[in-house]
Amino acid sequence: MDADTDALNLLLKLFGPERVALGSDYPFPLGEAEPGKLIESMGNLSAKDKTQLLSGTAREFLGLKNL
């Protein structure tokens, strides 16, 4: 594991996937070159948790959950 994986695992342990969302530092070139690649590569996450992190939390926050 690397520092990014460890940090994400800690966030998920503290807050749960319902309170963590994939984000962006756009237009700054920080973070992942391929957004979501870290989440997709984490074998300890269920498919449901990956979906929640990649889009579910943001959709709920934006009121787009049922669209």
N, CA, C and O atoms as CSV, one atom per row, in Angstrom:
chain,resi,resn,atom,element,x,y,z
A,1,MET,N,N,0.841,-1.186,0.000
A,1,MET,CA,C,0.000,0.000,0.000
A,1,MET,C,C,0.881,1.242,0.000
A,1,MET,O,O,2.018,1.219,0.470
A,2,ASP,N,N,0.334,2.315,-0.532
A,2,ASP,CA,C,1.061,3.571,-0.525
A,2,ASP,C,C,0.337,4.573,0.367
A,2,ASP,O,O,-0.698,4.254,0.952
A,3,ALA,N,N,0.870,5.762,0.470
A,3,ALA,CA,C,0.299,6.782,1.348
A,3,ALA,C,C,-1.119,7.166,0.932
A,3,ALA,O,O,-1.968,7.393,1.794
A,4,ASP,N,N,-1.391,7.243,-0.365
A,4,ASP,CA,C,-2.737,7.594,-0.826
A,4,ASP,C,C,-3.760,6.531,-0.422
A,4,ASP,O,O,-4.864,6.858,0.013
A,5,THR,N,N,-3.393,5.282,-0.566
A,5,THR,CA,C,-4.277,4.181,-0.180
A,5,THR,C,C,-4.518,4.202,1.323
A,5,THR,O,O,-5.650,4.044,1.782
A,6,ASP,N,N,-3.446,4.399,2.086
A,6,ASP,CA,C,-3.574,4.463,3.537
A,6,ASP,C,C,-4.480,5.619,3.959
A,6,ASP,O,O,-5.318,5.462,4.847
A,7,ALA,N,N,-4.313,6.771,3.327
A,7,ALA,CA,C,-5.129,7.944,3.657
A,7,ALA,C,C,-6.602,7.694,3.336
A,7,ALA,O,O,-7.475,8.037,4.132
A,8,LEU,N,N,-6.880,7.103,2.183
A,8,LEU,CA,C,-8.264,6.823,1.818
A,8,LEU,C,C,-8.876,5.791,2.755
A,8,LEU,O,O,-10.030,5.935,3.157
A,9,ASN,N,N,-8.127,4.760,3.107
A,9,ASN,CA,C,-8.629,3.758,4.050
A,9,ASN,C,C,-8.956,4.392,5.400
A,9,ASN,O,O,-9.959,4.040,6.021
A,10,LEU,N,N,-8.124,5.321,5.859
A,10,LEU,CA,C,-8.381,6.001,7.124
A,10,LEU,C,C,-9.650,6.849,7.032
A,10,LEU,O,O,-10.483,6.820,7.938
A,11,LEU,N,N,-9.799,7.601,5.944
A,11,LEU,CA,C,-11.019,8.396,5.753
A,11,LEU,C,C,-12.263,7.520,5.770
A,11,LEU,O,O,-13.268,7.863,6.393
A,12,LEU,N,N,-12.188,6.395,5.086
A,12,LEU,CA,C,-13.332,5.491,5.034
A,12,LEU,C,C,-13.632,4.889,6.396
A,12,LEU,O,O,-14.795,4.695,6.751
A,13,LYS,N,N,-12.598,4.594,7.153
A,13,LYS,CA,C,-12.785,4.056,8.510
A,13,LYS,C,C,-13.431,5.096,9.416
A,13,LYS,O,O,-14.321,4.770,10.201
A,14,LEU,N,N,-12.991,6.338,9.313
A,14,LEU,CA,C,-13.499,7.406,10.175
A,14,LEU,C,C,-14.899,7.878,9.787
A,14,LEU,O,O,-15.728,8.124,10.663
A,15,PHE,N,N,-15.174,8.009,8.489
A,15,PHE,CA,C,-16.406,8.647,8.039
A,15,PHE,C,C,-17.337,7.751,7.231
A,15,PHE,O,O,-18.530,8.041,7.133
A,16,GLY,N,N,-16.825,6.679,6.654
A,16,GLY,CA,C,-17.639,5.789,5.826
A,16,GLY,C,C,-17.766,6.294,4.403
A,16,GLY,O,O,-17.607,7.488,4.151
A,17,PRO,N,N,-18.051,5.398,3.471
A,17,PRO,CA,C,-18.129,5.763,2.059
A,17,PRO,C,C,-19.279,6.723,1.746
A,17,PRO,O,O,-19.279,7.360,0.693
A,18,GLU,N,N,-20.252,6.833,2.643
A,18,GLU,CA,C,-21.376,7.744,2.419
A,18,GLU,C,C,-20.990,9.205,2.607
A,18,GLU,O,O,-21.755,10.099,2.249
A,19,ARG,N,N,-19.808,9.454,3.166
A,19,ARG,CA,C,-19.363,10.825,3.436
A,19,ARG,C,C,-18.040,11.175,2.744
A,19,ARG,O,O,-17.434,12.205,3.038
A,20,VAL,N,N,-17.604,10.319,1.833
A,20,VAL,CA,C,-16.366,10.552,1.090
A,20,VAL,C,C,-16.709,10.507,-0.395
A,20,VAL,O,O,-17.421,9.612,-0.850
A,21,ALA,N,N,-16.194,11.485,-1.148
A,21,ALA,CA,C,-16.500,11.547,-2.585
A,21,ALA,C,C,-15.229,11.777,-3.390
A,21,ALA,O,O,-14.296,12.439,-2.934
A,22,LEU,N,N,-15.212,11.229,-4.575
A,22,LEU,CA,C,-14.149,11.506,-5.528
A,22,LEU,C,C,-14.196,12.982,-5.864
A,22,LEU,O,O,-15.266,13.528,-6.133
A,23,GLY,N,N,-13.049,13.626,-5.849
A,23,GLY,CA,C,-13.008,15.053,-6.134
A,23,GLY,C,C,-11.929,15.412,-7.126
A,23,GLY,O,O,-11.256,14.543,-7.680
A,24,SER,N,N,-11.775,16.691,-7.342
A,24,SER,CA,C,-10.824,17.182,-8.328
A,24,SER,C,C,-10.136,18.442,-7.822
A,24,SER,O,O,-10.720,19.214,-7.060
A,25,ASP,N,N,-8.918,18.644,-8.240
A,25,ASP,CA,C,-8.183,19.873,-7.968
A,25,ASP,C,C,-8.117,20.724,-9.236
A,25,ASP,O,O,-7.297,21.636,-9.341
A,26,TYR,N,N,-8.987,20.415,-10.192
A,26,TYR,CA,C,-8.985,21.122,-11.467
A,26,TYR,C,C,-9.021,22.622,-11.239
A,26,TYR,O,O,-9.805,23.074,-10.404
A,27,PRO,N,N,-8.248,23.394,-11.908
A,27,PRO,CA,C,-7.398,23.102,-13.058
A,27,PRO,C,C,-5.950,22.776,-12.685
A,27,PRO,O,O,-5.074,22.783,-13.550
A,28,PHE,N,N,-5.700,22.498,-11.440
A,28,PHE,CA,C,-4.334,22.223,-11.003
A,28,PHE,C,C,-3.993,20.751,-11.197
A,28,PHE,O,O,-4.835,19.888,-10.949
A,29,PRO,N,N,-2.772,20.450,-11.634
A,29,PRO,CA,C,-2.382,19.064,-11.914
A,29,PRO,C,C,-1.967,18.302,-10.657
A,29,PRO,O,O,-0.853,17.784,-10.584
A,30,LEU,N,N,-2.850,18.232,-9.680
A,30,LEU,CA,C,-2.577,17.510,-8.446
A,30,LEU,C,C,-3.420,16.244,-8.413
A,30,LEU,O,O,-4.430,16.152,-9.110
A,31,GLY,N,N,-3.022,15.293,-7.627
A,31,GLY,CA,C,-3.814,14.078,-7.478
A,31,GLY,C,C,-3.560,13.075,-8.588
A,31,GLY,O,O,-2.476,13.029,-9.170
A,32,GLU,N,N,-4.567,12.280,-8.867
A,32,GLU,CA,C,-4.442,11.196,-9.833
A,32,GLU,C,C,-4.454,11.693,-11.272
A,32,GLU,O,O,-5.180,12.627,-11.611
A,33,ALA,N,N,-3.652,11.068,-12.103
A,33,ALA,CA,C,-3.696,11.365,-13.540
A,33,ALA,C,C,-5.004,10.828,-14.127
A,33,ALA,O,O,-5.587,11.438,-15.023
A,34,GLU,N,N,-5.457,9.687,-13.615
A,34,GLU,CA,C,-6.728,9.069,-14.015
A,34,GLU,C,C,-7.655,9.064,-12.803
A,34,GLU,O,O,-7.536,8.183,-11.952
A,35,PRO,N,N,-8.571,10.023,-12.703
A,35,PRO,CA,C,-9.462,10.064,-11.540
A,35,PRO,C,C,-10.223,8.758,-11.351
A,35,PRO,O,O,-10.812,8.219,-12.289
A,36,GLY,N,N,-10.197,8.269,-10.130
A,36,GLY,CA,C,-10.898,7.034,-9.799
A,36,GLY,C,C,-10.048,5.787,-9.863
A,36,GLY,O,O,-10.477,4.725,-9.410
A,37,LYS,N,N,-8.861,5.889,-10.413
A,37,LYS,CA,C,-8.012,4.706,-10.573
A,37,LYS,C,C,-7.638,4.088,-9.220
A,37,LYS,O,O,-7.613,2.866,-9.080
A,38,LEU,N,N,-7.347,4.937,-8.227
A,38,LEU,CA,C,-7.010,4.424,-6.897
A,38,LEU,C,C,-8.190,3.649,-6.316
A,38,LEU,O,O,-8.025,2.534,-5.823
A,39,ILE,N,N,-9.371,4.239,-6.377
A,39,ILE,CA,C,-10.562,3.580,-5.838
A,39,ILE,C,C,-10.785,2.245,-6.543
A,39,ILE,O,O,-11.015,1.228,-5.889
A,40,GLU,N,N,-10.720,2.243,-7.861
A,40,GLU,CA,C,-10.937,1.008,-8.629
A,40,GLU,C,C,-9.899,-0.061,-8.295
A,40,GLU,O,O,-10.199,-1.253,-8.371
A,41,SER,N,N,-8.687,0.343,-7.930
A,41,SER,CA,C,-7.612,-0.623,-7.683
A,41,SER,C,C,-7.638,-1.217,-6.280
A,41,SER,O,O,-6.905,-2.166,-6.004
A,42,MET,N,N,-8.457,-0.685,-5.398
A,42,MET,CA,C,-8.462,-1.136,-4.005
A,42,MET,C,C,-9.318,-2.392,-3.847
A,42,MET,O,O,-10.547,-2.332,-3.898
A,43,GLY,N,N,-8.654,-3.520,-3.658
A,43,GLY,CA,C,-9.330,-4.805,-3.547
A,43,GLY,C,C,-10.134,-4.985,-2.270
A,43,GLY,O,O,-10.984,-5.873,-2.196
A,44,ASN,N,N,-9.878,-4.155,-1.263
A,44,ASN,CA,C,-10.599,-4.283,0.002
A,44,ASN,C,C,-11.962,-3.587,-0.028
A,44,ASN,O,O,-12.714,-3.677,0.942
A,45,LEU,N,N,-12.291,-2.902,-1.113
A,45,LEU,CA,C,-13.573,-2.210,-1.226
A,45,LEU,C,C,-14.561,-3.049,-2.022
A,45,LEU,O,O,-14.201,-3.670,-3.022
A,46,SER,N,N,-15.808,-3.062,-1.569
A,46,SER,CA,C,-16.854,-3.773,-2.309
A,46,SER,C,C,-17.237,-2.960,-3.540
A,46,SER,O,O,-16.918,-1.774,-3.635
A,47,ALA,N,N,-17.916,-3.598,-4.470
A,47,ALA,CA,C,-18.396,-2.895,-5.667
A,47,ALA,C,C,-19.342,-1.769,-5.257
A,47,ALA,O,O,-19.321,-0.693,-5.854
A,48,LYS,N,N,-20.163,-2.010,-4.251
A,48,LYS,CA,C,-21.094,-0.991,-3.752
A,48,LYS,C,C,-20.335,0.224,-3.204
A,48,LYS,O,O,-20.697,1.363,-3.497
A,49,ASP,N,N,-19.293,-0.015,-2.415
A,49,ASP,CA,C,-18.501,1.087,-1.861
A,49,ASP,C,C,-17.785,1.866,-2.968
A,49,ASP,O,O,-17.708,3.094,-2.917
A,50,LYS,N,N,-17.268,1.157,-3.959
A,50,LYS,CA,C,-16.598,1.840,-5.070
A,50,LYS,C,C,-17.579,2.748,-5.820
A,50,LYS,O,O,-17.240,3.883,-6.155
A,51,THR,N,N,-18.781,2.256,-6.081
A,51,THR,CA,C,-19.797,3.057,-6.755
A,51,THR,C,C,-20.165,4.270,-5.910
A,51,THR,O,O,-20.338,5.372,-6.431
A,52,GLN,N,N,-20.283,4.060,-4.605
A,52,GLN,CA,C,-20.613,5.157,-3.702
A,52,GLN,C,C,-19.531,6.233,-3.769
A,52,GLN,O,O,-19.846,7.420,-3.864
A,53,LEU,N,N,-18.270,5.835,-3.720
A,53,LEU,CA,C,-17.155,6.785,-3.736
A,53,LEU,C,C,-17.026,7.485,-5.087
A,53,LEU,O,O,-16.762,8.686,-5.141
A,54,LEU,N,N,-17.209,6.747,-6.166
A,54,LEU,CA,C,-17.015,7.302,-7.503
A,54,LEU,C,C,-18.135,8.248,-7.923
A,54,LEU,O,O,-17.894,9.199,-8.668
A,55,SER,N,N,-19.359,7.998,-7.454
A,55,SER,CA,C,-20.453,8.870,-7.892
A,55,SER,C,C,-21.581,9.041,-6.882
A,55,SER,O,O,-22.220,10.092,-6.854
A,56,GLY,N,N,-21.838,8.038,-6.056
A,56,GLY,CA,C,-22.989,8.056,-5.172
A,56,GLY,C,C,-23.023,9.216,-4.193
A,56,GLY,O,O,-24.041,9.899,-4.080
A,57,THR,N,N,-21.934,9.448,-3.487
A,57,THR,CA,C,-21.897,10.526,-2.496
A,57,THR,C,C,-22.104,11.872,-3.157
A,57,THR,O,O,-22.864,12.698,-2.651
A,58,ALA,N,N,-21.445,12.109,-4.274
A,58,ALA,CA,C,-21.593,13.392,-4.988
A,58,ALA,C,C,-23.019,13.561,-5.500
A,58,ALA,O,O,-23.585,14.649,-5.401
A,59,ARG,N,N,-23.601,12.505,-6.044
A,59,ARG,CA,C,-24.984,12.583,-6.551
A,59,ARG,C,C,-25.963,12.895,-5.425
A,59,ARG,O,O,-26.888,13.687,-5.608
A,60,GLU,N,N,-25.770,12.284,-4.271
A,60,GLU,CA,C,-26.631,12.569,-3.125
A,60,GLU,C,C,-26.473,14.019,-2.679
A,60,GLU,O,O,-27.463,14.706,-2.428
A,61,PHE,N,N,-25.230,14.482,-2.581
A,61,PHE,CA,C,-24.956,15.857,-2.175
A,61,PHE,C,C,-25.616,16.872,-3.122
A,61,PHE,O,O,-26.130,17.903,-2.690
A,62,LEU,N,N,-25.587,16.559,-4.396
A,62,LEU,CA,C,-26.145,17.456,-5.417
A,62,LEU,C,C,-27.646,17.252,-5.636
A,62,LEU,O,O,-28.243,17.941,-6.463
A,63,GLY,N,N,-28.251,16.337,-4.924
A,63,GLY,CA,C,-29.675,16.075,-5.070
A,63,GLY,C,C,-30.024,15.335,-6.339
A,63,GLY,O,O,-31.134,15.477,-6.852
A,64,LEU,N,N,-29.095,14.546,-6.857
A,64,LEU,CA,C,-29.288,13.824,-8.112
A,64,LEU,C,C,-29.399,12.312,-7.904
A,64,LEU,O,O,-29.250,11.540,-8.851
A,65,LYS,N,N,-29.654,11.899,-6.687
A,65,LYS,CA,C,-29.623,10.489,-6.358
A,65,LYS,C,C,-30.577,9.651,-7.203
A,65,LYS,O,O,-30.221,8.545,-7.611
A,66,ASN,N,N,-31.753,10.141,-7.466
A,66,ASN,CA,C,-32.755,9.337,-8.175
A,66,ASN,C,C,-32.849,9.641,-9.663
A,66,ASN,O,O,-33.810,9.235,-10.316
A,67,LEU,N,N,-31.884,10.334,-10.197
A,67,LEU,CA,C,-31.926,10.645,-11.629
A,67,LEU,C,C,-31.156,9.625,-12.420
A,67,LEU,O,O,-31.079,9.723,-13.645
